Amino acid sequence: MERRSFVHGAGLAGVLATGIAPAVVHAQATIRWRLASSFPKSLDTIFGAAEVFAKKISEMSGGKFQISVHAAGELMPAFGVVDGVQAATVEVAHTAPYYFFGKDPTFALGCAIPFGLNSRQMSAWMYEGNGLKLMREFYAKYNIVNFPGGNTGAQMGGWFRKEVKTLADVKGLKFRIGGFGGKVFERIGGVPQNIPGGEIYQSLEKGTIDAAEWVGPYDDEKLGFYKVAPFYAYPGWWEGGPQLDFFINDKAFNGLSAEYKAIVEAAASHAHVEMQAKYDARNPAALKRLVAGGTKLFRFPKEVMEASFKEALALYSELSASNPAWKKVYEDFSSFRRDSNLWFRFTEAGFDDFMQQQKL
């Protein structure tokens, strides 16, 4: 019997029952995308999240959906990835949204702002609050659909040639500080520098900057900051729970089948969880090694923390008065933060405070 006649006569249900359906019934189209990262390959935790994302998409699609992952500088500069996705030069980017606060401060709310949310609170706001909805509304004007793509957890406060003992020590200090934190650091007298991760060590070594922060012990050890700046500050008050994102060109994403869209969403969530798990598992040993090698830990003085907090709230108030996009997202963010901190005060903070004083 001629195949075409059989398919026409039996109908789709009959064809499926025979198990000899044309390939197009079962097959998804083969898709190849390119991903531009804002991070160097040497940082296996943060750059690695993009590789985890691409690998899971390939596995779940039976190899039919492939994404090639490119480190910062390979396809475009680290801070050029939003433009790349917006213009569809690449289909997807993996980045820290607050790098792009110069385009609009609202970008920072999708990542971290000084004295913002911790990582669990950020995920809760995104997935169960209004965070993802509000940020997608904002990103739409950049042709972007975003998915949470990792979190470092609360970060360290950076590497300094001299210990910061008073607020006066901040005056004139040239500090590599990521994203929106620099705006507050500037208001307390510092001189913020926004430098990609792969270029920080050289700037610190040459004295172009006086201090630098990146993430925490595991990454910082790899980047070698301890060799040129022995004082290691905590906490990174500007990054209590910085979220990375996968930025996907809206036309590319909307052109996917429902199945592929679901695969992208699932792969992003997997990468999101795995990235922080790696940091939480690897940072403790790295911190021990650094301290054993001579690194000197210090906590930011109370007056520095209080001045920074005061200036952060003043800045947010100013932005709410001048930037409607910021105001819309920040009002929801701020309300969520208030309620979440009340809850965490009695549970997480109470438990952590007790456990961290115990000798186990």
C-alpha positions in Angstrom: 0.0 0.0 0.0 1.4 3.4 -0.9 2.4 5.3 2.3 0.7 8.6 1.3 -2.6 6.9 0.7 -2.4 4.9 3.9 -1.8 8.1 6.0 -4.6 9.9 4.3 -7.1 7.0 4.7 -6.2 6.0 8.3 -6.1 9.5 9.7 -3.7 10.7 12.4 -5.1 8.6 15.2 -4.8 5.4 13.1 -1.3 6.3 12.0 -0.2 6.9 15.6 -1.7 3.5 16.6 0.4 1.7 14.0 3.6 3.2 15.3 4.7 4.2 11.8 3.9 7.9 12.0 5.9 10.3 9.8 9.0 11.7 11.6 7.4 15.1 11.7 4.7 13.9 14.1 7.3 13.0 16.8 10.2 15.3 16.1 10.9 18.8 17.3 12.9 21.0 15.0 16.7 21.1 15.7 17.6 24.4 17.2 21.0 26.0 17.7 21.5 29.1 19.9 24.5 31.0 21.1 24.9 32.2 24.7 27.2 35.1 25.6 28.3 35.1 29.2 29.6 38.1 31.2 32.1 35.9 33.0 35.5 34.3 32.3 35.8 30.5 31.9 38.1 30.3 34.9 35.2 30.9 37.3 33.7 27.5 37.1 30.9 28.4 39.6 29.5 31.5 38.0 30.4 30.8 34.3 29.6 27.2 34.9 25.9 28.0 35.5 25.6 28.8 31.8 27.2 25.5 30.9 24.8 23.6 33.3 21.9 25.4 31.6 23.0 24.4 28.1 23.8 20.8 29.1 20.4 20.3 30.6 18.6 21.7 27.6 20.6 19.3 25.3 19.8 16.4 27.6 16.1 17.1 27.9 15.7 17.7 24.2 17.5 14.6 23.2 20.3 16.7 21.7 18.0 18.6 19.4 18.3 21.9 21.2 21.9 22.9 21.4 23.4 26.1 23.0 27.0 27.0 22.6 28.4 28.9 25.6 30.9 31.7 25.1 32.9 33.5 27.7 33.1 37.2 28.1 35.1 38.7 25.2 34.6 35.8 22.8 31.5 37.1 21.0 31.1 40.5 22.7 32.4 42.3 25.8 31.2 41.3 29.3 29.1 44.4 29.5 27.8 44.2 25.9 25.5 41.2 26.4 22.3 43.1 26.9 22.8 45.0 23.6 23.6 41.6 22.0 20.4 40.0 23.1 18.3 43.1 22.4 19.6 43.2 18.8 19.4 39.4 18.4 23.1 39.1 17.8 22.9 36.2 20.2 19.8 34.5 21.4 20.7 34.4 25.1 23.0 35.9 27.7 24.0 34.9 31.2 24.8 37.9 33.3 24.3 40.0 36.5 21.5 42.4 35.7 22.9 45.1 37.9 25.8 45.6 35.5 23.4 47.6 33.4 22.1 50.1 35.9 23.6 52.8 33.7 20.8 52.0 31.2 18.2 52.2 33.9 18.6 51.7 37.7 15.7 49.3 37.6 18.0 46.6 36.2 19.6 46.4 39.6 16.4 45.3 41.3 16.5 42.1 39.2 19.9 41.3 40.8 20.8 43.0 44.0 20.7 46.4 45.6 22.5 47.5 48.8 20.6 46.2 51.9 18.1 44.3 49.6 17.0 40.7 49.8 19.1 37.6 50.7 19.2 34.7 48.2 16.2 32.8 49.6 14.1 36.0 49.8 15.1 36.9 46.3 14.0 33.5 44.9 10.7 33.8 46.9 10.0 37.3 45.5 10.8 36.1 42.0 8.9 32.8 41.9 6.1 33.4 44.4 5.9 37.1 44.7 5.6 39.6 41.9 9.3 39.8 41.1 9.4 37.8 37.9 6.3 39.4 36.5 7.4 43.0 37.2 11.0 42.5 35.9 9.6 40.8 32.7 7.4 43.8 32.2 10.5 46.1 32.5 12.8 43.9 30.3 10.2 43.7 27.5 11.3 47.1 26.2 14.8 45.6 25.8 13.4 42.6 23.8 14.3 40.4 26.7 12.5 37.5 28.5 14.4 36.7 31.7 14.8 33.6 33.8 16.6 33.4 37.2 20.0 31.9 36.5 21.8 31.5 39.8 22.7 33.2 43.0 26.0 33.5 44.9 24.4 34.0 48.3 25.6 36.8 50.5 29.0 38.0 49.4 32.2 39.1 51.1 33.0 42.8 51.2 36.2 42.8 49.2 40.0 43.0 49.4 41.8 46.0 50.7 45.4 47.0 51.0 44.6 48.6 54.4 41.9 47.8 56.9 38.9 50.1 56.9 38.5 51.2 60.5 36.4 54.3 60.2 34.2 56.1 57.7 37.0 58.5 57.0 39.0 55.5 55.5 36.5 55.3 52.7 37.1 58.8 51.5 38.7 58.8 48.0 39.2 55.0 48.0 39.1 53.6 44.5 37.1 50.4 44.9 36.0 48.0 42.2 32.4 47.3 43.3 29.9 45.6 41.0 26.7 47.2 39.9 24.5 49.4 41.9 26.5 49.2 45.1 28.9 51.8 43.6 26.2 54.4 43.7 26.0 54.1 47.5 29.7 53.8 47.9 30.1 57.0 46.1 27.7 58.8 48.4 29.8 57.9 51.4 32.9 59.3 49.8 34.4 56.4 47.9 35.3 56.2 44.2 33.5 53.2 42.6 35.0 51.4 39.6 33.0 49.0 37.5 35.5 46.5 36.1 34.7 43.0 34.6 35.8 40.0 36.7 38.6 39.0 34.3 40.3 42.4 34.6 40.2 43.0 38.3 43.5 41.4 39.4 45.5 43.5 36.9 43.9 46.7 38.1 44.5 45.9 41.7 48.1 44.7 41.1 49.0 47.9 39.1 47.4 50.2 41.7 44.8 51.5 39.3 42.4 50.7 42.1 42.9 50.5 45.9 40.5 47.7 46.7 38.2 45.2 44.9 35.3 42.9 45.6 34.1 40.0 43.5 32.0 37.2 45.1 33.5 35.2 47.9 36.4 32.9 49.0 36.2 30.3 46.3 36.2 32.7 43.3 38.4 35.2 45.0 41.1 32.6 45.7 41.1 31.7 42.0 41.5 35.3 41.0 44.4 35.8 43.3 43.4 39.0 45.1 45.0 37.9 48.3 48.4 38.2 46.7 48.1 42.0 46.5 45.5 43.0 49.1 45.7 41.1 52.4 42.7 42.5 54.2 39.4 40.8 53.5 36.2 42.6 54.5 32.7 41.3 55.3 29.8 41.5 54.8 29.1 42.6 51.2 26.2 44.8 52.3 25.5 45.7 48.6 25.0 42.0 47.7 23.0 40.1 50.2 21.6 37.8 47.5 22.6 38.7 44.0 20.7 36.9 41.3 22.0 36.2 37.9 19.7 35.9 34.9 19.4 34.2 31.6 18.3 37.0 29.2 16.7 35.5 26.1 15.7 37.5 23.0 11.9 37.6 23.0 11.5 36.7 19.4 13.8 33.7 19.8 12.0 32.5 22.9 8.5 33.1 21.5 9.5 31.2 18.4 10.0 28.0 20.5 7.5 25.2 20.8 5.7 24.9 24.1 7.8 21.9 24.9 11.1 23.7 24.3 9.9 26.7 26.3 9.2 24.3 29.2 12.7 22.8 28.8 14.3 26.3 28.9 12.4 27.1 32.1 13.3 23.8 33.8 17.0 24.1 32.8 17.2 27.6 34.1 15.7 26.6 37.4 18.2 23.7 37.7 21.1 26.0 37.0 19.8 28.6 39.5 19.8 26.1 42.4 23.0 24.4 41.5 25.0 27.6 41.3 24.4 28.6 44.9 24.9 25.0 46.1 28.4 25.1 44.6 29.2 28.3 46.3 27.8 27.2 49.7 29.8 23.9 49.4 33.1 25.4 48.2 33.4 28.7 50.1 34.1 27.3 53.6 37.2 25.4 52.6 38.5 28.3 50.5 38.1 30.7 53.4 40.1 28.4 55.6 42.9 28.2 53.1 43.0 31.9 52.7 43.1 32.6 56.4 45.8 29.9 56.9 47.8 31.7 54.2 47.7 35.0 56.0 44.5 36.7 54.9 43.3 39.1 57.6 39.5 39.2 58.0 37.7 42.3 59.2 34.1 43.4 59.6 33.0 46.7 58.2 32.7 49.2 61.1 29.2 50.0 62.3 29.5 53.6 61.2 30.3 52.5 57.6 27.3 50.2 57.6 24.9 52.8 59.1 26.1 55.5 56.7 25.7 53.2 53.8 22.3 52.1 54.9 21.1 55.8 55.3 22.5 56.8 51.9 21.0 53.7 50.2 17.5 54.5 51.4 17.9 58.2 50.4 18.9 57.1 46.9 16.0 54.8 46.6 13.6 57.6 47.6 15.2 59.9 45.0 14.8 57.3 42.3 11.2 56.6 43.2 10.5 60.3 42.7 12.2 60.5 39.3 11.9 57.1 37.7 8.4 55.5 37.3 9.8 52.1 36.3 12.0 52.0 39.4 9.1 53.2 41.6 6.8 50.5 40.4 9.2 47.6 41.0 10.8 49.0 44.1 7.5 49.5 46.0 6.7 45.9 45.6 10.3 44.8 46.3 10.4 46.9 49.5 7.1 45.6 50.8 8.2 42.0 50.2 11.5 42.7 52.0 9.8 44.2 55.0 7.5 41.2 55.5 10.2 38.7 54.7 12.7 40.2 57.2 10.0 40.0 59.9 9.6 36.3 59.3 13.3 35.6 58.9 14.0 37.4 62.2 12.2 34.8 64.2 13.3 31.7 62.2 16.4 31.8 60.1 18.2 34.5 62.1 17.3 33.0 65.4 18.4 29.5 64.4 21.6 30.7 62.6 22.6 32.9 65.5 22.5 30.0 68.0 24.1 27.4 65.7 27.0 29.6 64.7 28.0 30.1 68.4 28.2 26.3 69.0 31.4 24.3 69.0 30.6 21.3 66.7 
